Amino acid sequence: MTPSNLAIRTVIFSMLGNIVLAGIKFLTGILGNSYALIADAIESVVDVFTGILILIGLKYAARPADENHPYGHGKAEPLVTFLVVGFLIVSAATIAWQAISNIQTPHQGPENWTLLVLGSIILWKEVSFQLVMSRSKNLKSSSLKAEAWHHRSDAITSIAAFIGIVIAIIGGEGYEVADDYAALVAVLFILYNCYKIFRPALGEVMDEDSHEDLTQEIRKIALTVEGVKDTEKCFIRKAGMKYHVDLHANVNGELSVKAGHDIAHDLKDTLRKELPQLGHVLIHIEPYGD
């Protein structure tokens, strides 16, 4: 299975889980008088729509290079991540507005049994986070990382709701708003996660140099190629799940142009064989010792 297909299957898994959980949360929140759970459900619904955006982005980013896009379409992935962050911010604002309205309006406290539902949701969301985050690291996918943090933020909002409901139940009359304050705390966590999602995606769009480990690996492999004496500049930029590399390699300055050309091709082929995550590789030959 290709990395792109594996990423798509992971997102579909997340979407199906969010659809089921959104229904459970809405029903539990309404029947159990818990706005924190309803707020949690709103986030799950938003996650379903962002999942659709991520699917579109992954499919577009997987398109091969063409005449107008010689480096492929991978940059679509972080751009979609920006849209995902936008949806999360809107959902956080909606939750905050409704929670503040509820705080100002007297209402019935949440039911005890809602805690059982929340406990199950928290466990499921943490398992989902670990699974999707593991896939995002293996595939080097910023959009999958965003999807993973959706699960973690959902788990955090559920934990906040759990604490709020416990306080409301133990405190009794006059503590009903603890559930609503819990929703506001969850909003802060959602906004923090927005930053954690947005920052790496911005670095990817801006071709930020944050690939030191990969750079060292490329230099190490380069020295195993016959004729390569050393390496100089190594520029890496990420696009989707691929890394495009510009590398300056030092060879014997007395070699013919053809010999230098052959070494460059050997180096390129070796790098792409040893590091499948590499996309476009450009080798610039420099005379050794100058």
C-alpha positions in Angstrom: 0.0 0.0 0.0 1.4 3.4 -0.9 2.0 6.1 1.8 -0.8 8.2 0.2 -3.4 5.4 0.4 -2.4 4.5 4.0 -2.8 8.2 5.0 -6.2 8.3 3.3 -7.4 5.1 5.1 -6.2 6.6 8.4 -8.3 9.8 7.8 -11.4 7.7 6.8 -11.0 5.8 10.1 -10.9 9.1 12.0 -13.9 10.4 10.2 -16.1 7.3 10.9 -15.1 7.5 14.6 -16.0 11.2 14.8 -19.4 10.6 13.2 -20.3 8.0 15.7 -18.9 10.0 18.7 -20.6 13.2 17.6 -24.0 11.4 17.7 -23.2 9.9 21.1 -22.1 13.2 22.6 -25.1 15.2 21.3 -27.5 12.6 22.6 -25.8 12.3 25.9 -25.4 16.1 26.3 -29.1 16.8 25.6 -30.5 13.9 27.7 -27.9 14.4 30.5 -28.1 18.3 30.6 -24.4 18.8 29.9 -23.4 21.7 27.6 -19.7 20.6 27.9 -20.7 17.4 26.2 -22.7 19.3 23.5 -19.6 21.5 23.0 -17.5 18.4 22.7 -20.0 17.1 20.1 -19.7 20.3 18.1 -15.9 19.8 17.9 -16.5 16.2 16.7 -18.8 17.5 13.9 -16.2 20.0 12.9 -13.6 17.2 12.8 -15.7 15.3 10.3 -15.7 18.3 7.9 -12.0 18.9 8.4 -11.4 15.2 7.7 -13.1 15.7 4.4 -10.8 18.7 3.7 -7.8 16.6 4.6 -8.9 13.8 2.3 -9.2 16.3 -0.6 -5.7 17.7 0.3 -4.1 14.2 0.5 -5.6 13.2 -2.9 -4.5 16.4 -4.6 -1.0 16.3 -2.9 -0.5 12.7 -4.2 -0.8 13.8 -7.8 2.5 13.3 -9.7 4.7 16.1 -11.0 3.6 17.7 -14.3 4.7 20.6 -16.6 3.2 23.3 -14.4 4.2 21.6 -11.1 7.7 20.0 -11.6 8.0 19.4 -7.8 4.6 17.8 -7.6 1.5 19.0 -5.7 2.7 18.3 -2.1 2.3 21.9 -0.9 -1.5 21.3 -1.0 -1.2 19.4 2.2 0.0 22.2 4.5 -2.4 24.6 2.8 -5.3 22.3 3.7 -3.9 22.2 7.3 -4.4 26.0 7.4 -8.1 25.5 6.6 -8.3 22.8 9.3 -6.9 25.3 11.8 -9.5 27.9 10.7 -12.3 25.4 11.3 -11.0 24.6 14.8 -10.8 28.3 15.7 -14.4 28.8 14.5 -15.6 25.8 16.6 -13.7 27.1 19.6 -15.3 30.5 19.3 -18.8 28.9 18.9 -18.2 26.8 22.0 -17.0 29.8 24.0 -20.0 32.0 23.0 -22.5 29.3 24.0 -20.8 28.5 27.3 -20.8 32.2 28.3 -24.5 32.4 27.4 -25.2 29.3 29.6 -23.2 30.7 32.5 -25.5 33.8 32.5 -28.7 31.6 32.3 -29.7 29.4 35.2 -30.1 25.8 34.1 -30.3 22.2 35.5 -27.1 20.4 36.4 -25.7 17.4 34.4 -26.7 13.8 35.2 -24.3 11.4 36.9 -24.4 8.8 34.2 -22.9 11.2 31.7 -19.5 10.4 33.4 -19.6 6.8 32.1 -20.1 8.0 28.6 -17.3 10.5 28.9 -14.8 8.0 30.3 -15.3 5.7 27.3 -14.9 8.6 24.9 -11.7 9.8 26.5 -10.2 6.3 26.3 -11.2 5.9 22.6 -9.9 9.4 21.6 -6.5 8.8 23.2 -6.2 5.5 21.4 -7.1 7.2 18.2 -4.5 10.0 18.8 -1.7 7.5 19.4 -2.6 5.5 16.2 -2.9 8.6 13.9 0.1 10.3 15.3 2.2 7.2 14.8 1.1 7.1 11.1 1.8 10.8 10.7 5.4 10.3 12.0 6.0 7.3 9.7 4.5 9.0 6.6 5.9 12.5 7.5 2.4 14.0 6.9 1.5 17.4 8.4 -2.2 16.9 7.6 -2.2 13.5 9.4 -0.5 15.2 12.3 -3.3 17.8 12.4 -5.8 15.0 12.4 -4.0 13.3 15.3 -4.1 16.6 17.3 -7.8 16.7 16.6 -8.2 13.5 18.5 -6.0 14.8 21.3 -7.9 18.1 21.6 -11.2 16.1 21.6 -9.8 14.0 24.4 -8.8 17.1 26.3 -12.3 18.7 25.9 -13.8 15.5 27.1 -11.5 15.5 30.2 -12.5 19.1 30.9 -16.2 18.2 30.6 -15.6 15.2 32.9 -14.0 17.5 35.6 -16.8 20.1 35.1 -19.6 17.5 35.5 -17.9 16.0 38.6 -17.7 19.4 40.2 -21.4 20.2 39.3 -22.6 16.8 40.7 -20.6 17.0 44.0 -21.3 20.7 44.5 -25.0 20.4 43.8 -27.2 23.5 43.6 -25.3 26.6 42.6 -22.5 24.6 40.9 -24.3 23.8 37.7 -22.2 26.3 35.7 -19.0 24.2 36.4 -20.0 22.3 33.3 -20.0 25.5 31.3 -16.7 26.7 32.7 -15.2 23.3 31.7 -16.2 24.1 28.1 -14.4 27.4 28.3 -11.2 25.6 29.6 -11.5 23.2 26.7 -11.6 26.2 24.3 -8.2 27.3 25.6 -6.7 23.8 24.9 -8.3 23.8 21.4 -6.6 27.2 20.6 -3.3 25.9 21.9 -3.5 22.8 19.7 -4.3 25.1 16.8 -0.9 26.7 17.2 0.8 23.3 17.4 -0.8 22.3 14.1 -0.3 25.7 12.4 3.4 26.2 13.2 4.9 23.2 11.4 2.6 23.6 8.4 3.7 27.3 8.1 7.3 26.1 8.2 6.6 23.7 5.4 5.1 26.3 3.2 8.0 28.7 3.9 10.6 26.0 3.2 11.9 26.3 6.7 15.2 24.5 7.3 14.3 22.1 10.1 15.6 18.8 8.8 18.9 18.4 10.5 18.6 14.7 11.1 17.8 14.0 7.4 20.6 16.3 6.3 23.1 14.3 8.4 21.8 11.1 7.0 22.1 12.4 3.4 25.7 13.4 4.0 26.6 10.0 5.5 25.1 8.1 2.6 26.7 10.4 0.0 30.2 9.5 1.3 29.5 5.8 0.5 29.2 6.6 -3.2 32.4 6.0 -5.1 34.1 9.2 -6.2 32.4 11.5 -3.7 35.1 13.0 -1.5 32.9 15.3 0.7 29.6 17.3 0.7 29.0 21.0 1.1 25.6 22.8 0.9 22.5 20.6 1.5 19.2 22.3 1.2 16.0 20.4 2.0 12.4 21.5 1.5 9.3 19.4 2.4 6.3 19.1 0.1 3.6 16.8 1.3 5.2 13.5 2.2 8.3 14.1 0.1 11.6 15.9 0.7 13.2 17.7 -2.2 17.0 18.0 -1.9 19.7 20.2 -3.4 23.2 18.8 -2.6 26.7 20.1 -3.4 29.1 17.1 -3.7 32.9 17.4 -3.9 34.8 15.2 -6.4 38.3 15.0 -7.8 38.7 18.3 -9.8 40.8 16.5 -12.5 37.9 14.2 -13.6 36.2 14.7 -16.9 32.8 16.3 -17.2 31.3 12.9 -18.0 32.9 11.2 -15.0 31.6 13.9 -12.7 28.2 13.6 -14.4 28.2 9.8 -13.8 29.1 10.3 -10.1 26.2 12.7 -9.7 23.8 10.2 -11.2 25.1 7.4 -8.9 24.8 9.7 -5.9 21.2 10.7 -6.8 20.2 7.0 -7.4 21.8 5.9 -4.2 20.1 8.6 -2.1 16.6 7.8 -3.6 17.1 4.1 -3.0 18.3 4.5 0.6 15.8 7.2 1.5 12.4 6.5 -0.3 10.9 9.7 1.2 13.1 11.8 -1.1 11.4 13.4 -4.1 13.4 15.6 -6.5 17.2 15.4 -5.9 19.5 17.9 -7.5 23.3 17.2 -7.3 25.8 20.0 -7.9 29.4 18.8 -8.5 32.2 20.9 -6.9 36.0 20.2 -7.3 37.4 18.8 -4.1 39.9 21.0 -2.2 39.1 24.3 -3.9 
